[in-house]
Amino acid sequence: MLDSQNLLTGKGKYLFGLILLLFTAVVGVAFGMGDNDDFAIAEGEILLRRIGHEVLLQSGDSTSRVLPVKKIAENEYQISFEKNLTFQPDSW
């Protein structure tokens, strides 16, 4: 099992960066289109939860849950996890 203080080393940090880039792209596409259809919003929330799940898997946590996405402003959403997720940005 991975040490919680050293989650992002080697190839993992590049994969984590790629996931963050994909996250930004998905959020931009899913919520920036101006289509307020309920189905499109629900689909975007599902995508956010999937990305959260991938982040947990890449950090070595395959048992924690991604909690439901909360809408905190018109174009802002919050992803919450069952357990605290931390990373050290200075280790890049």
Phi, psi and omega per residue, in radians:
M1 nan 2.585 -3.088
L2 -1.330 2.533 3.060
D3 -1.249 2.280 -3.062
S4 -1.179 -0.333 3.119
Q5 -1.485 -0.250 -3.033
N6 -2.331 0.954 -3.047
L7 -1.331 -0.548 -2.996
L8 -1.946 1.436 3.083
T9 -2.232 2.739 3.070
G10 1.057 -2.346 -3.090
K11 -1.202 -0.399 -3.122
G12 -1.076 -0.641 -3.123
K13 -1.194 -0.589 3.102
Y14 -1.258 -0.645 3.096
L15 -1.159 -0.707 3.107
F16 -1.104 -0.711 3.085
G17 -1.078 -0.714 3.099
L18 -1.111 -0.718 3.119
I19 -1.106 -0.736 3.111
L20 -1.113 -0.671 3.096
L21 -1.119 -0.779 3.096
L22 -1.096 -0.692 3.109
F23 -1.016 -0.825 -3.140
T24 -1.089 -0.738 3.139
A25 -1.135 -0.775 -3.125
V26 -1.122 -0.756 3.133
V27 -1.099 -0.745 3.123
G28 -1.081 -0.746 -3.128
V29 -1.298 -0.781 -3.032
A30 -1.217 -0.632 -3.017
F31 -1.986 -0.095 -3.108
G32 -1.726 0.088 -3.043
M33 -1.460 -0.245 3.134
G34 1.430 -0.033 3.120
D35 -1.482 1.958 -3.074
N36 -1.672 0.417 3.093
D37 -1.089 2.323 -3.115
D38 -0.997 -0.659 3.134
F39 -1.126 -0.747 -3.141
A40 -1.133 -0.675 3.110
I41 -1.145 -0.796 3.122
A42 -1.098 -0.683 3.118
E43 -1.121 -0.703 3.092
G44 -1.114 -0.695 3.111
E45 -1.146 -0.650 3.091
I46 -1.127 -0.726 3.095
L47 -1.086 -0.711 3.105
L48 -1.088 -0.728 3.114
R49 -1.143 -0.653 3.092
R50 -1.093 -0.748 3.111
I51 -1.114 -0.746 3.072
G52 -1.020 -0.703 3.106
H53 -1.103 -0.738 3.115
E54 -1.121 -0.677 3.089
V55 -1.066 -0.769 3.108
L56 -1.080 -0.774 -3.137
L57 -1.086 -0.723 -3.132
Q58 -1.206 -0.416 3.100
S59 -1.537 0.041 3.073
G60 1.617 0.169 -3.110
D61 -1.884 1.831 -3.127
S62 -1.827 0.102 -3.082
T63 -1.991 -0.401 -3.126
S64 -1.284 2.686 -3.137
R65 -1.735 2.646 2.939
V66 -1.612 2.113 -3.099
L67 -1.349 2.872 -3.131
P68 -0.981 2.528 3.134
V69 -1.274 2.396 3.120
K70 -1.934 2.370 3.057
K71 -1.534 2.040 -3.076
I72 -1.833 -0.256 3.054
A73 -2.756 -3.139 -3.059
E74 -0.995 -0.752 -3.128
N75 -2.134 0.492 -3.135
E76 -2.249 2.329 3.139
Y77 -2.256 2.647 -3.116
Q78 -2.097 2.259 3.066
I79 -1.776 2.253 3.117
S80 -2.064 2.628 -3.138
F81 -2.077 2.719 3.127
E82 -1.058 -0.708 3.097
K83 -2.019 2.737 3.116
N84 -1.110 2.400 3.107
L85 -1.947 2.131 3.119
T86 -2.260 2.651 3.018
F87 -2.601 2.815 -3.095
Q88 -1.915 1.816 -3.087
P89 -1.173 -0.377 3.139
D90 -1.344 -0.100 3.138
S91 -1.514 0.022 3.138
W92 -1.394 nan nan
